[in-house]
Amino acid sequence: MAAVEKYLKPEVINQIKRLDLRAQFVVKGFLQGLHASPFHGFSVEFSEHRRYSPGDDPKDIDWLVYAKTDKYYIKKFEAETNITGYLAMDLSQSMGYTHRQELTKFDYAICLAAALCYLMVHQQDPVGLITFDDRLRDCLAPKSKRSQLGKVLSHLANLQPTGDTEIAKCLTQIAAMLRHRSLVMLFSDLLGDPQEILRSLRQLRHGGHDVILFHILDEAEVTFPFDGLIEFEDPESSDRLEVDATSFRQDYLREINDFREAFQRDCLQSGIDYVPLDTSMQFDKALLEYLLSRRARG
């Protein structure tokens, strides 16, 4: 396991240029810890058996019934067990920031998205990709074929975070676009109007979608490791501001804490999974911890 953990350190992951290999390193490191899918279909209830007939998938045979009756029966379900997933990736320029970590927020998000894509394809669930900044950019339709992994990862590998931010507007457009109940996995630093973003997240949730919000900040945005007079630049407007970082630290840390807690509280009330992350965290461990807690909730 020590060798696996070595591979999963961000500085090592960053040296692996092929995203499919990155994803495999991440997923194989924690897949054995899950033992069962953390993602379940909606309203799936076992209803009845029926006799096996030619053309049925042998994987659906209930072998316990066969052992008792010596006859082949198929388990019938009232709904599809597969869940359709969408990876929703924030391409705004602020996602390209890093202070001293190997990975930018965007690199970190891509590694998470690659791992979740690999996991969903591995369990034969359709997964697609939506990218956005101030508007929706690309949408790869969800598929469960093995080739989908290559398509999504190839697309992710060529993305650059350079746009302006309109998170709330784009989430509203995603909610209008989705025709069936889906799992939306959002990767963003959420640098926009919190109330507008939360309103659009609730809209997605009220549409019947399962929503996981991966809130990714740089380590420096969480810990504020600055001293003395520092000039800060807004990554999207290029506005500059000089502040005394030492005297500003306590106010800043309180603000960022309140910012994250507000999302945590509102998401909990709305039935949205909120996963706060920063780029100093070993993401395979953070992802495993989240997936295990999700599966424990059923």
C-alpha positions in Angstrom: 0.0 0.0 0.0 2.9 2.3 0.7 3.9 2.2 -3.0 0.3 3.0 -4.0 0.3 6.0 -1.7 3.6 7.2 -3.1 1.9 7.3 -6.6 -1.1 9.2 -5.3 0.9 12.2 -4.0 0.0 15.3 -6.0 3.6 16.0 -7.0 3.8 12.4 -8.5 0.4 12.6 -10.1 1.4 15.9 -11.8 4.3 14.1 -13.5 1.9 11.6 -15.1 0.8 13.4 -18.2 -1.6 10.8 -19.4 -4.9 11.4 -17.5 -6.1 7.8 -18.0 -3.0 6.6 -16.0 -3.6 9.3 -13.4 -7.2 8.1 -13.0 -6.1 4.5 -12.7 -3.6 5.3 -10.0 -6.2 7.2 -8.0 -9.0 4.7 -8.5 -7.1 1.5 -8.0 -5.7 3.0 -4.8 -9.2 3.2 -3.2 -11.5 1.0 -5.3 -10.5 -2.0 -3.0 -11.6 0.1 0.0 -15.1 0.5 -1.4 -16.2 -3.1 -2.2 -19.5 -1.8 -3.5 -20.6 1.1 -5.7 -21.0 4.4 -3.9 -23.5 5.6 -6.5 -26.9 4.0 -6.7 -29.7 4.4 -9.2 -32.8 6.2 -8.2 -35.9 4.4 -6.8 -34.5 1.0 -7.5 -36.7 -1.7 -5.9 -36.6 -5.4 -6.5 -40.1 -6.4 -7.7 -40.3 -10.0 -8.9 -38.7 -12.9 -10.7 -39.5 -14.2 -14.1 -38.3 -17.2 -16.0 -35.1 -16.8 -18.0 -35.6 -16.7 -21.8 -33.2 -16.5 -24.7 -31.8 -13.0 -25.2 -31.8 -12.2 -21.5 -28.5 -11.1 -20.0 -27.0 -14.1 -18.0 -25.7 -11.5 -15.5 -29.3 -11.0 -14.3 -29.8 -14.6 -13.4 -30.5 -15.1 -9.7 -28.1 -17.9 -8.8 -29.6 -18.4 -5.3 -32.9 -19.3 -6.8 -31.2 -21.6 -9.3 -29.5 -23.4 -6.5 -32.8 -24.0 -4.8 -35.0 -24.8 -7.9 -32.5 -25.9 -10.6 -34.3 -23.4 -12.9 -33.1 -20.1 -14.3 -34.9 -17.0 -13.1 -34.2 -13.3 -13.9 -34.5 -10.6 -11.2 -36.8 -7.8 -12.3 -36.4 -4.3 -11.1 -38.8 -1.4 -11.2 -36.2 1.1 -12.4 -32.9 1.1 -14.1 -30.1 0.5 -11.6 -27.7 2.6 -13.6 -27.2 6.2 -12.7 -26.3 8.8 -15.4 -23.4 11.1 -14.2 -22.3 14.5 -15.5 -18.9 16.0 -14.6 -19.5 19.8 -14.5 -16.2 21.6 -14.8 -15.6 25.3 -14.0 -13.2 26.8 -16.6 -13.0 30.2 -15.1 -9.6 31.8 -14.8 -9.5 31.8 -11.0 -9.3 27.9 -11.2 -5.8 28.2 -12.7 -4.4 29.7 -9.5 -1.8 28.0 -7.3 0.4 29.7 -4.6 3.0 27.0 -3.9 1.3 23.6 -4.6 2.2 21.4 -7.5 -1.4 21.4 -8.8 -3.5 24.4 -9.5 -7.2 24.2 -8.4 -8.0 23.2 -12.0 -5.4 20.4 -12.1 -6.7 19.1 -8.8 -10.3 19.2 -10.1 -9.3 17.4 -13.3 -7.6 14.6 -11.2 -10.8 14.2 -9.2 -13.0 14.2 -12.3 -10.8 11.7 -14.0 -11.0 9.4 -11.0 -14.8 9.7 -10.8 -15.1 9.1 -14.6 -13.0 6.0 -14.3 -15.0 4.8 -11.4 -18.4 5.3 -13.2 -17.2 3.6 -16.4 -15.7 0.8 -14.3 -19.2 0.2 -12.8 -20.8 0.6 -16.3 -22.7 3.8 -15.5 -23.0 6.4 -18.2 -21.0 9.5 -17.6 -20.7 12.8 -19.6 -18.8 16.1 -19.3 -20.1 19.7 -19.2 -17.6 22.6 -19.2 -18.5 26.2 -18.4 -17.2 29.7 -17.5 -19.5 32.6 -18.2 -21.5 30.3 -20.4 -21.8 26.6 -21.2 -18.8 25.6 -23.5 -18.9 21.9 -24.2 -21.1 18.9 -23.5 -20.1 15.3 -24.1 -23.1 13.1 -24.0 -23.1 10.4 -21.2 -22.0 6.9 -22.3 -21.0 3.9 -20.4 -18.7 2.3 -23.0 -15.0 1.9 -22.1 -14.2 4.2 -25.0 -16.0 7.1 -23.1 -13.2 7.2 -20.6 -10.7 8.1 -23.3 -13.0 10.7 -24.8 -13.6 12.5 -21.5 -10.0 12.3 -20.4 -8.7 13.5 -23.7 -11.1 16.5 -23.5 -10.1 17.2 -19.9 -6.4 17.1 -20.7 -6.8 19.9 -23.3 -8.8 22.3 -21.2 -7.4 25.6 -19.9 -9.1 27.8 -17.3 -9.2 31.2 -18.9 -12.8 32.5 -18.8 -14.9 34.8 -16.7 -17.3 33.5 -14.0 -21.1 33.0 -14.3 -21.5 29.9 -12.2 -25.2 30.5 -11.2 -26.3 31.2 -14.8 -24.5 28.1 -16.1 -26.0 25.9 -13.4 -29.5 27.1 -14.3 -28.8 26.3 -17.9 -27.6 22.8 -16.9 -30.8 22.3 -14.9 -32.9 23.2 -18.0 -30.8 21.0 -20.2 -31.0 17.7 -18.2 -34.0 15.6 -19.3 -33.6 12.7 -16.9 -32.7 12.4 -13.2 -28.9 12.5 -13.1 -25.9 12.7 -10.8 -24.3 16.1 -11.3 -20.7 16.3 -9.9 -19.7 20.0 -9.9 -16.0 21.1 -9.6 -15.5 24.8 -8.8 -13.9 27.3 -6.4 -17.4 29.0 -6.2 -16.0 32.5 -6.6 -19.2 34.2 -7.4 -22.3 35.4 -5.6 -23.0 32.7 -3.0 -26.7 33.4 -2.8 -27.1 33.1 -6.6 -25.0 30.0 -6.8 -27.0 28.4 -3.9 -30.3 29.3 -5.6 -29.2 27.6 -8.8 -27.9 24.5 -6.9 -31.3 24.2 -5.2 -33.0 24.5 -8.6 -30.9 21.5 -9.8 -31.8 19.5 -6.7 -35.5 20.3 -7.0 -35.3 19.0 -10.6 -34.7 15.6 -8.9 -31.0 15.5 -9.6 -28.4 14.2 -7.2 -25.8 16.9 -6.7 -22.2 16.6 -5.4 -20.4 19.9 -5.0 -16.6 19.6 -4.9 -15.6 23.0 -3.5 -11.9 23.3 -4.4 -9.7 26.1 -3.0 -6.0 26.6 -3.1 -4.2 25.9 0.1 -3.2 29.6 0.3 -6.9 30.6 0.0 -7.7 28.5 3.1 -4.6 29.2 5.3 -3.5 32.7 4.1 0.2 32.2 4.6 1.2 35.8 3.8 3.0 38.5 5.8 3.7 42.2 5.4 2.6 44.4 2.5 1.4 42.2 -0.3 -0.2 43.1 -3.6 -3.0 40.9 -4.6 -4.5 40.6 -8.1 -8.0 39.5 -8.9 -7.5 36.6 -11.4 -10.5 37.5 -13.5 -10.7 41.3 -13.4 -6.9 41.9 -13.0 -7.7 44.6 -10.4 -4.8 45.0 -7.9 -5.0 45.7 -4.2 -2.1 46.2 -1.7 -2.9 45.1 1.8 -1.0 44.5 5.1 -1.4 40.8 5.1 -0.4 40.4 8.8 -3.2 42.6 10.1 -5.7 41.4 7.5 -5.2 37.6 8.3 -7.7 37.2 11.1 -10.5 39.0 9.2 -9.7 37.0 6.0 -9.7 33.6 7.8 -13.0 34.4 9.5 -14.5 35.4 6.1 -13.3 32.3 4.3 -14.5 30.1 7.1 -18.0 31.8 7.0 -18.0 31.4 3.2 -17.5 27.6 3.4 -19.8 27.1 6.4 -22.6 28.9 4.6 -22.3 26.5 1.6 -22.1 23.5 4.0 -25.2 24.6 5.9 -27.3 25.4 2.9 -26.3 22.3 1.0 -27.1 20.1 3.9 -30.6 21.6 4.1 -31.1 21.1 0.4 -29.9 17.5 0.3 -26.7 18.4 -1.7 -23.4 16.7 -0.9 -20.9 19.5 -0.1 -17.2 18.4 -0.2 -14.8 21.1 0.9 -11.2 20.5 -0.4 -8.0 22.4 -0.7 -5.0 21.6 -2.9 -2.8 20.6 -0.1 -5.0 17.6 0.6 -4.1 14.2 -0.8 -7.1 13.9 -3.1 -7.3 10.1 -3.2 -7.8 10.1 0.6 -10.3 12.9 0.5 -12.2 11.2 -2.3 -12.2 7.8 -0.6 -13.4 9.4 2.7 -16.3 11.1 0.9 -17.3 8.0 -1.1 -17.3 5.8 2.0 -19.4 8.3 3.9 -21.8 8.5 0.9 -22.2 4.7 0.7 -22.7 4.4 4.5 -25.7 6.8 4.1 -27.1 4.5 1.5 
